[in-house]
Amino acid sequence: MDHPTCAQCGYELSGLAAAGRCPECGRGYDLDTGQGTTARRQPWLVRHIRTLSLLGLAMVILGCSGLLSLVGRNAVSLVLCGLLFAGVTLAATLLSYLSEKEDQRKAEG
């Protein structure tokens, strides 16, 4: 999500009226048209934390199922169970990524 800031001084304009003057420097702005503002994007990591967390979880599931298969009696079923859970997690990761891309498209106009 973008945070509108004053183009002159960088004061964050979130929560203020849609149009008016910057309380810091007095420059006029209009949030609807973007006049007198700049948009400061959240850092990449913050925007994609959900997708990265799901991807990490899938990797942990695969790693744990692989390790358990080395010590377990029924190695094939442990690996297949791990693959199933990791597959579901990867599907959720893909949906999360697509949702983030859609949010990005909406934010860009």
Residue pairs with C-beta under 8 A, 6 or more apart in sequence:
1 42
1 103
1 107
2 39
2 40
2 41
2 107
3 12
3 14
3 39
3 40
3 42
4 12
4 13
4 14
4 29
4 31
4 34
4 37
4 38
4 39
5 11
5 12
5 13
5 37
5 38
5 39
5 40
6 13
6 22
6 24
6 25
6 27
6 29
6 36
6 37
6 38
7 27
7 29
7 36
7 37
7 38
8 22
8 25
8 27
8 36
9 22
9 24
9 25
9 27
10 38
11 22
11 23
11 24
11 25
12 40
13 22
13 29
13 31
13 37
16 23
16 31
18 30
18 31
18 32
19 28
19 29
19 30
19 31
19 32
20 28
20 29
21 27
21 28
21 29
22 28
22 29
22 36
27 36
28 35
28 36
29 35
29 36
29 37
30 36
30 37
31 37
41 47
45 52
47 100
47 104
48 97
48 100
50 96
50 100
51 93
51 96
51 97
51 100
54 89
54 90
54 92
54 93
54 96
55 90
55 93
57 89
58 86
58 89
58 90
58 93
59 86
61 82
61 85
61 86
61 89
62 82
62 83
62 86
64 82
65 78
65 79
65 81
65 82
65 83
65 85
65 86
66 79
66 82
68 78
68 82
69 75
69 76
69 78
69 79
69 82
72 78
